[in-house]
Amino acid sequence: MQQTLRQVCAQLELSRRVIQGYENAGLVAPSGRNKYGHLLYDETEVEQIRLIRFYQQLGFQLKEIKSLLDAPTCEKKTALQIQIEKLERQHSQLHELIQQAKTYIAAL
């Protein structure tokens, strides 16, 4: 089933600009237009947009995402594992910073 850009935006809770940015970066393309000229996206494109958003939430840049989308599975796994390690380090650093802030608050 095809959906309009408006429907996709509502479903995925994304703005038009976000999806248009993905289009401009060459990450996704509409599958066609309806009789009113509205862009249409089929389920494949919607899933691609979901995947792109997931990669962005993990901290990948659009350039990196473009490479990942076309990469073999082994390269995707490696990139994801590296990103997870990076996020875990950041998580540890934030946890330590929070503990320091709590100690500082307690000393006030």
Backbone as a printed PyTorch tensor [residue, N CA C, xyz], in Angstrom:
tensor([[[ 0.8320, -1.1880,  0.0000],
         [ 0.0000,  0.0000,  0.0000],
         [ 0.8760,  1.2510,  0.0000]],

        [[ 0.5550,  2.1810, -0.8110],
         [ 1.3260,  3.4160, -0.8850],
         [ 0.7070,  4.4870, -0.0030]],

        [[ 1.6070,  5.3270,  0.5510],
         [ 1.1750,  6.4060,  1.4200],
         [ 1.7250,  7.7190,  0.8880]],

        [[ 1.0160,  8.8020,  1.1910],
         [ 1.5110, 10.1210,  0.8210],
         [ 2.6000, 10.5330,  1.8030]],

        [[ 3.3360, 11.5670,  1.4300],
         [ 4.3820, 12.0900,  2.3020],
         [ 3.7930, 12.4920,  3.6460]],

        [[ 2.6410, 13.1120,  3.6240],
         [ 1.9730, 13.5260,  4.8660],
         [ 1.6850, 12.3150,  5.7590]],

        [[ 1.1950, 11.2450,  5.1820],
         [ 0.8830, 10.0450,  5.9470],
         [ 2.1460,  9.4110,  6.5330]],

        [[ 3.2030,  9.3720,  5.7230],
         [ 4.4710,  8.8120,  6.2090],
         [ 5.0060,  9.6490,  7.3670]],

        [[ 4.9470, 10.9680,  7.2190],
         [ 5.4110, 11.8630,  8.2870],
         [ 4.6320, 11.6200,  9.5730]],

        [[ 3.3270, 11.4920,  9.4610],
         [ 2.4870, 11.2580, 10.6430],
         [ 2.7970,  9.9030, 11.2640]],

        [[ 2.9310,  8.8850, 10.4450],
         [ 3.1960,  7.5340, 10.9390],
         [ 4.5270,  7.4420, 11.6670]],

        [[ 5.5610,  8.0590, 11.0980],
         [ 6.9060,  7.9490, 11.6550],
         [ 7.2650,  9.1040, 12.5940]],

        [[ 6.3450, 10.0460, 12.7360],
         [ 6.5650, 11.2190, 13.5840],
         [ 7.8240, 11.9830, 13.1670]],

        [[ 7.9130, 12.2320, 11.8690],
         [ 9.0150, 12.9910, 11.2880],
         [ 8.4360, 14.1600, 10.5010]],

        [[ 9.2250, 15.1940, 10.3460],
         [ 8.7730, 16.3290,  9.5490],
         [ 9.0340, 16.0770,  8.0670]],

        [[ 8.3540, 16.8560,  7.2430],
         [ 8.5820, 16.7880,  5.7910],
         [10.0390, 17.0740,  5.4780]],

        [[10.5910, 18.0570,  6.1810],
         [11.9800, 18.4550,  5.9220],
         [12.9580, 17.3130,  6.1660]],

        [[12.6890, 16.5050,  7.1850],
         [13.5830, 15.3780,  7.4730],
         [13.5800, 14.4150,  6.2930]],

        [[12.4000, 14.0400,  5.8560],
         [12.3040, 13.0870,  4.7450],
         [12.8500, 13.7030,  3.4580]],

        [[12.5730, 14.9800,  3.2270],
         [13.1270, 15.6470,  2.0560],
         [14.6540, 15.7070,  2.1270]],

        [[15.1860, 15.8460,  3.3290],
         [16.6360, 15.8060,  3.5100],
         [17.2000, 14.4470,  3.1350]],

        [[16.4860, 13.3950,  3.5070],
         [16.9090, 12.0440,  3.1220],
         [16.8860, 11.9020,  1.5990]],

        [[15.8590, 12.4680,  0.9790],
         [15.7600, 12.4090, -0.4800],
         [16.9220, 13.1700, -1.1230]],

        [[17.1880, 14.3670, -0.6250],
         [18.2790, 15.1790, -1.1790],
         [19.6360, 14.4990, -1.0180]],

        [[19.7900, 13.7160,  0.0510],
         [21.0450, 13.0000,  0.2880],
         [21.1230, 11.7100, -0.5340]],

        [[20.0570, 11.3910, -1.2510],
         [20.0450, 10.1900, -2.0800],
         [19.8130,  8.9150, -1.2920]],

        [[19.2090,  9.0330, -0.1120],
         [18.9910,  7.8650,  0.7420],
         [17.6600,  7.1770,  0.4850]],

        [[16.6940,  7.9240, -0.0020],
         [15.3610,  7.3710, -0.2570],
         [14.7330,  8.1820, -1.3850]],

        [[13.8150,  7.5510, -2.0910],
         [13.1090,  8.2410, -3.1670],
         [11.6520,  7.7970, -3.1530]],

        [[10.7450,  8.7120, -3.4590],
         [ 9.3390,  8.3150, -3.5240],
         [ 9.1330,  7.3090, -4.6580]],

        [[ 8.1240,  6.4710, -4.4950],
         [ 7.8640,  5.4600, -5.5230],
         [ 6.9980,  5.9940, -6.6540]],

        [[ 6.4290,  7.1720, -6.4650],
         [ 5.6070,  7.7600, -7.5140],
         [ 4.8000,  8.9260, -6.9930]],

        [[ 3.7600,  9.2670, -7.7480],
         [ 2.8490, 10.3550, -7.3760],
         [ 1.4160,  9.8840, -7.6020]],

        [[ 0.5160, 10.4370, -6.7940],
         [-0.8910, 10.1140, -7.0150],
         [-1.4890, 11.0830, -8.0350]],

        [[-2.7820, 10.9570, -8.2960],
         [-3.4070, 11.7800, -9.3370],
         [-3.4150, 13.2690, -8.9940]],

        [[-3.1700, 13.5910, -7.7110],
         [-3.1250, 14.9910, -7.2840],
         [-1.6940, 15.5370, -7.2690]],

        [[-0.7380, 14.6870, -7.6270],
         [ 0.6560, 15.1050, -7.6660],
         [ 1.3950, 14.9280, -6.3530]],

        [[ 0.7390, 14.3360, -5.3510],
         [ 1.3940, 14.1090, -4.0620],
         [ 2.3640, 12.9370, -4.1510]],

        [[ 3.5300, 13.1040, -3.5170],
         [ 4.5240, 12.0330, -3.5170],
         [ 3.9810, 10.8130, -2.7830]],

        [[ 4.3020,  9.6470, -3.2930],
         [ 3.8580,  8.3860, -2.6930],
         [ 5.0690,  7.5430, -2.3070]],

        [[ 4.9050,  6.8210, -1.2140],
         [ 5.9560,  5.9410, -0.7140],
         [ 5.3270,  4.5900, -0.4270]],

        [[ 5.9820,  3.5280, -0.9130],
         [ 5.4710,  2.2060, -0.5800],
         [ 6.1700,  1.7120,  0.6910]],

        [[ 5.8190,  0.5270,  1.1250],
         [ 6.3310,  0.0150,  2.4100],
         [ 7.8510, -0.1160,  2.4180]],

        [[ 8.4390, -0.4060,  1.2530],
         [ 9.8990, -0.5170,  1.1700],
         [10.5590,  0.8070,  1.5200]],

        [[10.0400,  1.8910,  0.9560],
         [10.6110,  3.2120,  1.2550],
         [10.3820,  3.6050,  2.7130]],

        [[ 9.2000,  3.2830,  3.2410],
         [ 8.9000,  3.6040,  4.6410],
         [ 9.8790,  2.8690,  5.5610]],

        [[10.1450,  1.6100,  5.2630],
         [11.1100,  0.8480,  6.0680],
         [12.5110,  1.4290,  5.9250]],

        [[12.8540,  1.8890,  4.7370],
         [14.1570,  2.5230,  4.5170],
         [14.2680,  3.7890,  5.3730]],

        [[13.2130,  4.5780,  5.4180],
         [13.2090,  5.7980,  6.2380],
         [13.3570,  5.4340,  7.7120]],

        [[12.6650,  4.3910,  8.1490],
         [12.8050,  3.9280,  9.5450],
         [14.2580,  3.5550,  9.8600]],

        [[14.8750,  2.8220,  8.9360],
         [16.2540,  2.3830,  9.1230],
         [17.2020,  3.5770,  9.1670]],

        [[16.9900,  4.5240,  8.2800],
         [17.8290,  5.7280,  8.2590],
         [17.6990,  6.4520,  9.5910]],

        [[16.4930,  6.5910, 10.0860],
         [16.2570,  7.2770, 11.3680],
         [16.9410,  6.5210, 12.5190]],

        [[16.8700,  5.1970, 12.4910],
         [17.5290,  4.3690, 13.5040],
         [19.0350,  4.6210, 13.5020]],

        [[19.6290,  4.6080, 12.3120],
         [21.0610,  4.8780, 12.2100],
         [21.3960,  6.2760, 12.7300]],

        [[20.5540,  7.2450, 12.4200],
         [20.7850,  8.6070, 12.9150],
         [20.7270,  8.6420, 14.4420]],

        [[19.7700,  7.9540, 15.0140],
         [19.6440,  7.9330, 16.4700],
         [20.8570,  7.2890, 17.1220]],

        [[21.4960,  6.3800, 16.4090],
         [22.7190,  5.7620, 16.9220],
         [23.9230,  6.6850, 16.7940]],

        [[23.7570,  7.7890, 16.0550],
         [24.8380,  8.7610, 15.9490],
         [25.5590,  8.7830, 14.6190]],

        [[25.0860,  8.0230, 13.6460],
         [25.7080,  8.0330, 12.3240],
         [25.2940,  9.2910, 11.5650]],

        [[26.2150,  9.8380, 10.7650],
         [25.9290, 10.9690,  9.8970],
         [25.3260, 10.4490,  8.5920]],

        [[24.6290, 11.3170,  7.8590],
         [23.9690, 10.8820,  6.6190],
         [24.9450, 10.2780,  5.6150]],

        [[26.1550, 10.8250,  5.5400],
         [27.1670, 10.2770,  4.6340],
         [27.4970,  8.8290,  5.0150]],

        [[27.6410,  8.6020,  6.3210],
         [27.9440,  7.2520,  6.8040],
         [26.7650,  6.3200,  6.5460]],

        [[25.5660,  6.8350,  6.7330],
         [24.3690,  6.0260,  6.5320],
         [24.2670,  5.6020,  5.0710]],

        [[24.5810,  6.5080,  4.1680],
         [24.5320,  6.1750,  2.7430],
         [25.4520,  4.9980,  2.4370]],

        [[26.6310,  5.0000,  3.0240],
         [27.5650,  3.8840,  2.8370],
         [27.0380,  2.6090,  3.4770]],

        [[26.4580,  2.7530,  4.6710],
         [25.9450,  1.5770,  5.3890],
         [24.8060,  0.8960,  4.6450]],

        [[23.9300,  1.6830,  4.0510],
         [22.7680,  1.1040,  3.3780],
         [23.1780,  0.1670,  2.2490]],

        [[24.2830,  0.4780,  1.5880],
         [24.7410, -0.3360,  0.4580],
         [25.8130, -1.3520,  0.8440]],

        [[26.2320, -1.3190,  2.1000],
         [27.3390, -2.1730,  2.5500],
         [26.8820, -3.6210,  2.7560]],

        [[27.8250, -4.5480,  2.6240],
         [27.5250, -5.9440,  2.9530],
         [27.2100, -6.0820,  4.4460]],

        [[26.5080, -7.1240,  4.7910],
         [26.0810, -7.3480,  6.1740],
         [27.2510, -7.3220,  7.1500]],

        [[28.3740, -7.9290,  6.7920],
         [29.5180, -7.9680,  7.7100],
         [30.0260, -6.5640,  8.0270]],

        [[30.0190, -5.6660,  7.0300],
         [30.4530, -4.2840,  7.2630],
         [29.4570, -3.5390,  8.1370]],

        [[28.1660, -3.8090,  7.9300],
         [27.1360, -3.1900,  8.7720],
         [27.3190, -3.6170, 10.2230]],

        [[27.5460, -4.9100, 10.4260],
         [27.7350, -5.4230, 11.7900],
         [28.9370, -4.7710, 12.4580]],

        [[30.0290, -4.6730, 11.7330],
         [31.2390, -4.0640, 12.2830],
         [30.9950, -2.6060, 12.6500]],

        [[30.3760, -1.8610, 11.7440],
         [30.0960, -0.4440, 12.0100],
         [29.1780, -0.2830, 13.2110]],

        [[28.1770, -1.1400, 13.3120],
         [27.2550, -1.0710, 14.4500],
         [27.9560, -1.4180, 15.7610]],

        [[28.8220, -2.4270, 15.7340],
         [29.5570, -2.8010, 16.9490],
         [30.4720, -1.6650, 17.4040]],

        [[31.1350, -1.0220, 16.4730],
         [32.0040,  0.1090, 16.8050],
         [31.1740,  1.2490, 17.3930]],

        [[30.0250,  1.5110, 16.7940],
         [29.1670,  2.5930, 17.2860],
         [28.6280,  2.2710, 18.6770]],

        [[28.2810,  1.0190, 18.9200],
         [27.8060,  0.6100, 20.2480],
         [28.8940,  0.8370, 21.2860]],

        [[30.1230,  0.4610, 20.9670],
         [31.2300,  0.6780, 21.8990],
         [31.4120,  2.1630, 22.1900]],

        [[31.3060,  2.9760, 21.1660],
         [31.4200,  4.4260, 21.3340],
         [30.3140,  4.9540, 22.2460]],

        [[29.0870,  4.5000, 22.0140],
         [27.9540,  4.9280, 22.8370],
         [28.0980,  4.4520, 24.2790]],

        [[28.6200,  3.2540, 24.4600],
         [28.8300,  2.7460, 25.8190],
         [29.8700,  3.5740, 26.5600]],

        [[30.9330,  3.9920, 25.8620],
         [31.9360,  4.8810, 26.4900],
         [31.2990,  6.2100, 26.8860]],

        [[30.4960,  6.7590, 25.9920],
         [29.8160,  8.0180, 26.2930],
         [28.8710,  7.8540, 27.4820]],

        [[28.1950,  6.7290, 27.5250],
         [27.2780,  6.4370, 28.6280],
         [28.0410,  6.3980, 29.9530]],

        [[29.1850,  5.7410, 29.9650],
         [30.0040,  5.6650, 31.1760],
         [30.4790,  7.0460, 31.6010]],

        [[30.9060,  7.8500, 30.6280],
         [31.3690,  9.2000, 30.9360],
         [30.2350, 10.0520, 31.5000]],

        [[29.0560,  9.9290, 30.9280],
         [27.9040, 10.6730, 31.4360],
         [27.5170, 10.2100, 32.8400]],

        [[27.5690,  8.9080, 33.0630],
         [27.2610,  8.3720, 34.3880],
         [28.2300,  8.9420, 35.4270]],

        [[29.4990,  8.9690, 35.0910],
         [30.5090,  9.5160, 36.0050],
         [30.2590, 11.0010, 36.2500]],

        [[29.9350, 11.7410, 35.2060],
         [29.6560, 13.1650, 35.3490],
         [28.4370, 13.4040, 36.2410]],

        [[27.4210, 12.5830, 36.0830],
         [26.2270, 12.6970, 36.9320],
         [26.5840, 12.4350, 38.3880]],

        [[27.3960, 11.4320, 38.6260],
         [27.8100, 11.1280, 40.0030],
         [28.5880, 12.2980, 40.5970]],

        [[29.4630, 12.9060, 39.8100],
         [30.2200, 14.0660, 40.2830],
         [29.2820, 15.2280, 40.6080]],

        [[28.2820, 15.4300, 39.7650],
         [27.3240, 16.5130, 39.9980],
         [26.5270, 16.2650, 41.2700]],

        [[26.1390, 15.0250, 41.5170],
         [25.3980, 14.6860, 42.7360],
         [26.2630, 14.9130, 43.9730]],

        [[27.5270, 14.5420, 43.8760],
         [28.4540, 14.7720, 44.9890],
         [28.6080, 16.2570, 45.2510]],

        [[28.7090, 17.0180, 44.1770],
         [28.8370, 18.4770, 44.2970],
         [27.5880, 19.0660, 44.9330]],

        [[26.4130, 18.6110, 44.5030],
         [25.1420, 19.1070, 45.0780],
         [25.0740, 18.8010, 46.5650]],

        [[25.4820, 17.5950, 46.9250],
         [25.4400, 17.1880, 48.3280],
         [26.3800, 18.0460, 49.1830]],

        [[27.4500, 18.5170, 48.5990],
         [28.4350, 19.3180, 49.3450],
         [27.9860, 20.7790, 49.4720]],

        [[26.9980, 21.2040, 48.7280],
         [26.5500, 22.6000, 48.7930],
         [25.7900, 22.8970, 50.0730]]])
